[in-house]
């Protein structure tokens, strides 16, 4: 019984670690897909503009996607 549990754990770990992707570019930095969404917040400085990763290039930024309603 212990051998079956050990085999299960080893196989599970191999599957988990092999399914992880390396999202770094050739320079060693992280790579994220560029996207843009229209800012619909009327109180924002960027209201009506398409903003995304390229808009804040080189700056620290955070994104929160919520259900509008």
N, C-alpha and C positions, 0 to 999 in steps of 0.2 A: 504494500500500500504506500509506503514512504517513497519507493522508487517511482511509482506512478505520479505522485504529487511533485516530486523533484523534476521529473521529465516535463510535466505540465508547466511548471514555473519556468524552466529553461526555455521551452518552446515559446511561451508567452513573452518572455523578455526579448527573445530574438525577433519576434514579430513586431513588437513595439519599437525596438531600436532600429530595425530595418525600415520601418515605415516613416521615420522622421526624415524630413528633407533638409538639405543644406541650402539655406537661402542667402549664401554669401556670394559676392562677385569675385572676380579674379584678383582684386586688390585686397581681399579679406574683409571688406565692409559688407554690411547687410544690404540686400536688394529687396525692394518692395515694388509691386506693380503700381504704376501711376494711375490715378483716378481723378475725376473732378465731379463735383456736384454743385448745383446752384444753391447759394446761401439764401434761405427763405426767412431769415430772422430780420424783421424790419428795424430792430435796434442795433444791428451789427454794422460795423464800418464797411464790411464787404457785401452788404445786402445787394442781391441781384447778380452778383458776380459768380463765375464758376471758380471754385476753390478746390484745392486738393494738394497732393504732395508737391507737385512742381510749383505751385503758388508760394509755398513756404520753403522753397529750396534752401538748404543750408541752415535752417532754423529748427529749433526743437518745437514740435507741435503734437497735439493730442486730438483725437477724433472720437466723437461719440455719436453713434447712430441709434436713433430712437424711433418709435412708432409715432407718426404724426396723428394727432386726433384729439 
